[in-house]
């Protein structure tokens, strides 16, 4: 009968419980582990003695929810919206979510064609402030695009700010992205991201714990973050104040043994203060997708070595560089004077000066030698003394 959880049907029992037990409720998770999904659903529908760990008042509230739930209808509504339900033990279930223990989702509602389990194998979370700066949005989009180009799936929460920039960066690069929502996946939230989330569903995946039509609450946003952390190999935080919800994702990732990374911002920016605190702890500083992949990827996926710009004088032989450095900037000098400062012989200096003249670095003034304008500008462009 529609609306009644058949004790012989695990699927209907589990779908019913998504209407009853809040995401991340470890008491409910313990009930499922100890009694099984069918028995918990039966007890909630039939009444009797409360299951352990809750007060009589809370048990009454849970029972009221259970009596109103219509799992068969939820499945029908989901199918009509192109949404499917995946439970632990199913072929598409990402087993890394089991690391959450009793806080593991009861199941996930998925909107989109790809298989979540395979996509999650090479995925990275990119999260951060809703009220982000242009710099933060640029960094999130660039990181996401770089990850997508390297074959990584970008996971975020579909929110304004950094989340939206990360999703758009991945989509713009023709890559894969997953939005984990704190509401029913058939009703995208925030409403201003309806078009974006619809596009994610068409090109990637939209994921949520809550059944069709359910609404978000502040606590559900916070608890949603543990799914993002558990689903991915690592979490990158781009801009976050001290009390940012994205730091909840980072701390969850740390507890689960996942990599935690942060993109630094200006030292004076309060919107990056949480990221900087993360980097002072166990977080790893990253500046581009190559840094992220080096950390979360397979052995040998190393970021390129970082170098400053190569100046023309860097290509000179060491002896020629010493002679060039020994010439005074504003006047001609004799070879003997240059040899003293370069710690070599006058004959060696004369040989090097003619090499440097051919390259345009020096010119002769009578018996002396002087730096050309090109050489003076090259010296000024280089690093100064410490």
N, C-alpha and C positions, 0 to 999 in steps of 0.2 A: 504494500500500500504506500502511495506517495507520502513522503514526510515521515515515515517510520523506518528506523534503522533496523534492517533485517539482521539478526544476530549471526546469520550464516553468510553475510556479505561484508567482507572486510572493506570494500570500496565505499559502500554507502555509510558504514560505521565511521570510517575515517573522514569522509566528506562532512558528515554530521558534526564531528568533533571540531572541524575548522570553524564552525559557527558558534561553538561553545567555549573552547579553550583559547585564550589569548596567545598570540605568538610568543615563543620563548618562555612559556609557563613551565617551570621545571617540576612543579608538583604534578601537573597533568602529564608531563613526559614520564615521570616516575610511575604513574598509574599505568600507562601504556606498557612500560617495560615489565612491570610486575604482574599485571592482570591481562594484558592483551587488549587490542582495540575493540573487539566485539564485546567483551565483558564490560569495559568502561562505558561504551555506548548503551548497553543494556541497562546498567545500573543507573545511568543518568535518566533514561526514559522511564524505567520501572519504579524508581524511587527506592525506599528502604533506607538502610543505614548509610550515612555518608562515607565516601572513601576517605582514607586517612590523609591528614595534612591540611584540612580546611575546616572552617567553622560552620556551624549549622546555617548561619545566615548566608555565607558564601555558597554553600552547597545548594541552598534553595534558589539562589540566583542562577547558578549553573544549570539546575534542572529546568528553570523557566526558559532559559535559552534553548535547551535541548528539546523541549516540548514544542517550541515555535519553529525549529529547524525543519527544512524540507530538502533533504539531500538529493533526492531524485530530481526535483525541480532545479536545484542548483546545477546539476550535471546537464540537464536539458538546456538551461540558459547558457551555460558555458559552451556547449557544442554549437549552439546557434551563433555565438560570437566568435567561433573559431578558437576556442580555448580548451585545453586538455588538462587533466589532473594527473600528476605523477606522484607516486607514494614511495617511501623507502622499500627497497627490494625490487622495484621495477627496473627494467633494463635501462631506462633513461635517467634513473636517479643518480646524482653525483655523490659518490660514496664519501667524499671529503666532508660533506655536511654532517656525517655521523660523528665527526670530531666534536660536535657541539654537545654530545651526550644527551642528557634529559631535556636540554633546550633545543634539540633538533626540531626542525619544522615537522608538523604532522603530515605535510605533503606540500606540493607546490603546484600552483596554477600557471600554465604556460601558454603564451600567445605568440605564435610564430612557428615557422617550419623547421628550423634546425634542431638537432638533438642537444639538449643541455649537457648531458654527461660528457660528450666528446668536446664540446666547446669549452667547458670548464677546465679541461686538462691543461690548456695553454691560455690562461686568462689572468689579467691584472686589473685590480680596482684602481680607479682614478677618482678621488673625491676631494671635496674642499668646501669653501665658504659659499653660501648663497649670494651674499652681498660682496661679490668679488670685484677686484680692480680689473682694468683692461690688461694689465700685465699678467694677472692670474688667469684670466680667460685665454689669453694668447698661449701661455705656457701649457695649460691643460689641453687645448686643442692641438698644439704642436706635439706634445707627448703622445696623445692618443693617436694622432695620424702616424707618427713614427712607429708606434707599437703595431698598429694595423698593417703597415707596410712590411713589417717583419713577421707577420703571420700570427700575431697575438690578438686575443679577444679582449676588448675593453669593457669592463663592468663598472656601472655607476648607478646612482639612485634616481635618475630622471628629474632631479630638482632644478631650480633656477641656479644660475651662477656656474660654478666649476663643473657640476654634474652635466649640465646641458652643453657646456663647451667641450667636454670630453666626448660625449656622444656625437656631437656634430663633427668633431675632428676625425673620429673613426669613420663615420659615414661619408664624410667628404673625401677620405682616402680610399673609398670603396671597400672598407674593412668591416669587421664583425663587431657588434656591440650588444650588450645585454643591459636592460634597465630593470632593477629590482625595486618594485614599488611597495608602499606601505598601505595599499588599498587593493580593491578588486581590480584585476588587470583589464577588465572590460570597460572600466571607467577611469581613463587616465587622469592622474593628478600630478602636478598642478594643471588647472584648466588651460593656462597659457601655453602649456607644452603639449596640448592635444595633438597638434600636427606632428611635432617631433616624435612623440611616443608612438603615434600611428605609423610613422616612417620606420621607427626601430622595429616594430612588430612585422613590417613588411620585409625588411632587410635582415633583421636579427631576431632577438627574443625579448619579450617582456615577461617578467617573473614576479609572482607574489604569493604570500602565504594565505591571504584572505580570500574568501569565496566571492563569487560575482556580486557586484553592486555594493560591497562593503566599503566603508569610508575610512579615511586615515585619522589618526589621533596623534598627539605629541609622543605618547609612549610607543606607539606603533612605529613611528619614524625611527626612534632610538633602537628598538628591538630589531627592525629591519636591517640595521647595519651589521649585526652579527652574521647574517646570511651572506652579505657582500664579502665580509672578511673570510668566512669559512669556504666560500665557493672558489676563491681565487688563490693564486700562488703568493701574491703579495699585494700590499696596499700602498699607493702613492698619495700623499696629502699635498695639495696645492692650495696655499692660503687657508689659514684657519686661526681664528682667535682662540684665546685660552679656553673658552667654554663652547667651542664649536662641536657640533654633533659628529663631524668627520673624524675628530680625535677619538670618539667612541669606537669607530670602525678600526682605527689604528691600534687602539688598546686591545680590542677583540682579536685582531690579527696577531698581536704579540703573544697573547695568552694561548692562542692556537698554534704557535710556533711558525707562523707565516712571516715573510719578510715585510718590514715596515720601512717606508722611504718618505722623504720630504723634499720639496722644492723650496730652496731658500728665497726669501723676499727681502725688502729693505729692512735694516735693523730698527728703523724708526716706525715701521708700520705695525699697528695693533692687529691688523688682519693676518699678519704672518707670525705673530707672537707664539701662537700654539704650535706652529710648525717648528719654529726655532727651539722651543722647549722639547719637542719630540726629537729633534736632531741632537740635543744635548744628552739625551738618554740613549735608547737602543735604536733609534731611527738612523737610516743611512741617507746621506745627502746625494741627490741625483739632479741632473740638469737637463737630460734628454733621454730619449728612448733607449739609446745604446747603453747608458748607465743602468737603466732598469733591467734590460734583458741580460746584462752581465750578471746581475744579482739573482734573478729568478729563473734564468734560462738554463740550458744544458751546459755541461762542461765544454769549454772551448768557445762559447759565445761571448767573446770579450769585447769590451768597448775599445775603440781606437785610442792610441796614445795621444795625450793632449800636448800640443806645442803652441808656443806663441808664433807670431808671423816671422817668416824667414826674411831677413834683410840682405841686400846684396853683399854687404861687407862680411856677413856670416859665412859666405862661400869662399872667402879668401883663405889662403894657407896661413897657419899660425904665425909664421915669421912675418908675413906681409901685414897681418893684423896688428902685430906688436909695433911695427914701424909706423903704421898709420895712426895708432893710438898715441905715439910719442910726439907727433907733430903738434906744435902749439896752434891754437885756433886763429889767432889774429895777426900773425907776423911770419915772415920767412925764417927758417932756421938752417944752420949749417949741418952737414952730415955728421960731424963729430958730436955736436950737441944732441942730435937725434939718437945717435948710437948709445950715448950715455943713458938716456931715458929708456931706450929699448933693450938695454943690457946685451948689446951685441957689438960687432966691429963696424967701423966706418965703411969698409969695403962691402960688407953684407948690407948695410943701409943703402948704399948707392945702388946696388943691384935691385933691391926691393923697391926703391923709389922709382926706378925706370919701369918696373912692372906696374906700379900703382899709377904712373903717368899714362901708360897705355890704356888703363882701365878708366881714366878720367878722374882719379881721386886727388892727384897732386899736380902742381905746375912749378916750373923752375923760375926763380927770380934772381938773376945774376948768379952768385955762388950759393944762394940759399934755395930752400924748397918750402912751398906753402900749400895748404889745403885749398882745393877748389871749392866753389859754392856747393857743388853736389856732395862733396865729402862732409862739409860742415852740416848740411841738412841731414845726412845719414847718421851722423853722430848724435845730433839733437833728437832724432826719431827713436834712437835706441834707449834701452833702460839706463837710468842714471845711477850714480853710485849710491850704495845703501848707507 
